[in-house]
Amino acid sequence: MTVFALTTFLNSFADALDRDARTVSRSHAARLRRLADQLPPMNDVPQGRVPIQAACEAELAAHDQSAIARALATLLPFVHITRSKSYLANPPSSDFGENYGYGVICGPSSGPPALIKDPDIALGLMFLGPKTHYPLHHHPADELYYTVTGPSFWRAGEADWTRRGIDEIIHHPPWLPHATLSAEGPLVLLYIWEGDLETDAAFIPDTVTADAALSSMGLDAT
């Protein structure tokens, strides 16, 4: 079941990325298809859950009309979900740790438990709870996000917040500062990192607070 679930997910994600005309999306789609066709040995990963996971699983189930949401929901029980130790040690807000989590589906051996290993790419999922501000941060890896659920709000560099719906692709080149804000519902995202996979993301000074970000989007912080 795990092999079938993983290959189905990889091909579904590739199909979604191929609908985008950008070179970065098409390149990742081709890589995912190669992984599905020549699947590396699969690893048994330990169980791991985070506080916001049940709410995100329910949100994912509510999007069962989406092929990629169904494929991810089927694969999810086999994925180790965790939280960044550095984020938990220095959270950007008092409730961030309760509203954040991620899991690695494919990644290097140096990272968290992954279903399959690859030294050149990190692929996984991220959870954010409702009205959660993932504040300004950056990293040397090139990053692509795919919005499995939504809506959500994004800002990068000096730009203002932009509303994004479901099945959208957001690309962040290396070191571009960026932030994410979920709306009233839990947010489920897919991500792909390429390049420097060893250096973690780091928060950077930001004058936009969580409450201000919510207010700017017409959301009540409470």
C-alpha positions in Angstrom: 0.0 0.0 0.0 2.8 2.5 0.9 4.5 2.1 -2.5 1.3 2.5 -4.4 0.3 5.5 -2.2 3.7 7.1 -2.7 3.8 6.6 -6.5 0.2 7.8 -6.8 1.1 10.9 -4.8 4.3 11.7 -6.8 2.5 11.4 -10.1 -0.5 13.5 -8.9 1.9 16.2 -7.7 3.7 16.1 -11.0 0.4 16.5 -12.8 -0.4 19.6 -10.8 3.0 21.2 -11.4 2.8 20.5 -15.1 -0.3 22.7 -15.3 2.0 25.7 -14.5 4.0 27.1 -17.4 7.0 28.2 -15.3 10.3 26.3 -15.9 10.8 25.7 -12.2 7.4 23.9 -11.9 8.0 21.8 -15.1 11.5 20.8 -13.9 10.2 19.6 -10.5 7.3 17.8 -12.3 9.8 15.8 -14.4 11.9 15.0 -11.3 8.8 13.7 -9.5 7.9 11.5 -12.4 11.5 10.1 -12.4 11.2 9.3 -8.7 7.9 7.6 -9.2 9.3 5.5 -12.1 12.5 4.6 -10.3 11.4 4.6 -6.7 14.4 4.4 -4.2 14.2 1.9 -1.3 11.4 3.0 1.1 12.2 3.5 4.8 10.0 2.6 7.8 9.7 5.9 9.6 8.5 6.3 13.2 5.1 7.6 14.0 5.0 11.3 14.7 2.1 13.7 15.1 1.7 17.4 16.0 -1.1 19.1 17.9 -2.6 20.7 14.8 -2.6 17.6 12.7 -6.1 16.3 13.4 -7.6 19.6 12.3 -5.4 19.7 9.1 -6.4 16.1 8.3 -10.1 17.0 8.6 -9.5 20.0 6.3 -7.7 17.8 3.8 -10.6 15.3 3.8 -13.0 18.1 3.1 -11.1 18.7 -0.2 -11.6 15.1 -1.5 -12.7 16.4 -4.9 -9.0 17.2 -5.5 -6.8 14.4 -6.9 -3.7 15.7 -5.1 -5.6 16.1 -1.8 -6.9 12.5 -2.0 -3.4 11.2 -2.8 -1.8 13.1 0.1 -4.5 12.0 2.5 -3.8 8.4 1.6 -0.1 8.8 2.0 -0.3 10.9 5.2 -0.5 7.9 7.7 2.9 6.8 6.6 4.6 10.2 7.0 6.5 11.2 10.1 5.1 14.7 11.1 7.3 16.8 13.3 8.3 20.4 14.3 11.5 22.3 13.9 13.5 22.3 17.1 14.9 25.8 16.4 11.3 27.1 15.9 10.2 25.5 19.1 13.2 26.9 21.0 12.5 30.4 19.7 8.8 30.6 18.5 7.6 33.7 16.8 4.4 33.7 18.9 3.2 31.9 22.0 0.9 29.6 20.1 3.0 29.0 17.0 4.2 25.6 18.2 0.7 24.4 18.6 -0.3 25.5 15.1 2.6 24.3 13.0 4.1 21.0 11.7 5.7 19.4 8.7 6.6 16.0 7.3 9.4 15.0 4.9 8.3 12.6 2.1 11.7 12.7 0.3 14.9 14.2 1.5 18.5 13.8 2.5 19.7 11.4 5.2 20.7 14.4 7.4 17.1 15.6 7.8 14.1 14.3 9.6 12.8 10.7 8.9 11.7 10.5 5.2 9.9 7.8 3.3 12.6 7.9 0.6 16.1 9.5 0.6 17.5 11.9 -2.0 20.6 14.1 -1.4 19.4 16.8 -3.9 15.8 17.5 -3.1 13.6 17.9 0.0 9.9 17.3 -0.6 7.2 17.3 2.0 4.1 18.9 3.5 3.4 21.7 6.0 0.5 22.3 8.4 -0.6 25.7 9.7 -3.5 26.2 12.1 -6.3 28.8 11.5 -5.2 32.4 11.5 -1.6 31.4 12.0 1.2 33.8 10.9 4.3 32.1 9.7 6.4 35.3 9.9 9.2 36.6 7.7 12.0 34.2 7.2 14.6 33.1 4.6 16.9 30.3 3.6 19.5 29.5 0.9 17.4 26.7 -0.7 15.2 27.4 -3.7 11.6 26.8 -2.6 8.3 26.0 -4.2 5.0 25.8 -2.4 1.7 24.2 -3.6 -1.5 25.1 -1.8 -3.5 22.0 -1.2 -6.1 23.8 0.8 -6.9 27.5 1.3 -7.3 30.4 1.0 -4.1 31.8 2.4 -2.1 35.0 2.2 1.5 35.4 1.1 4.1 38.2 1.0 7.7 38.2 -0.3 10.4 40.8 -0.3 8.9 44.3 -0.2 5.5 43.3 -1.7 2.2 43.5 0.1 0.1 40.5 1.1 -1.5 38.6 -1.8 -4.4 36.2 -1.4 -4.0 32.8 -2.8 -6.6 30.1 -3.4 -6.4 26.3 -3.7 -4.0 24.6 -6.2 -1.7 27.6 -6.5 2.1 27.6 -6.8 4.3 30.0 -5.0 8.0 30.2 -5.8 10.7 31.7 -3.5 14.2 32.0 -5.0 17.1 31.5 -2.5 17.3 34.1 0.3 14.1 35.9 -0.6 12.3 36.9 2.6 8.8 35.6 2.7 5.8 35.0 5.1 2.6 33.1 5.1 -0.8 33.7 6.8 -3.6 31.1 7.0 -7.2 32.2 6.9 -10.1 30.9 9.1 -9.3 27.3 8.3 -6.3 25.1 8.7 -3.8 25.2 5.9 -2.2 22.2 4.2 0.8 22.9 1.9 3.3 20.9 -0.1 6.8 22.2 -0.5 9.9 21.4 -2.5 13.4 22.5 -1.6 16.3 22.4 -4.0 19.9 23.6 -3.5 21.3 24.0 0.0 19.2 21.5 2.0 21.5 21.6 5.1 20.8 25.2 6.2 17.5 25.6 8.1 15.2 28.5 7.6 15.7 31.4 10.0 13.3 34.1 11.1 14.4 37.7 10.3 13.3 41.0 11.8 9.8 42.0 10.6 7.7 45.0 11.6 4.5 43.2 10.6 3.1 41.5 13.7 0.7 38.6 13.6 -2.2 40.7 14.7 -1.4 43.4 12.2 -1.1 40.8 9.4 -4.5 39.3 10.3 -6.1 42.7 10.5 -4.6 43.7 7.1 -6.4 40.7 5.6 -9.7 41.5 7.3 -9.4 38.6 9.8 -10.1 39.0 13.5 -7.1 37.9 15.6 -9.4 36.3 18.2 
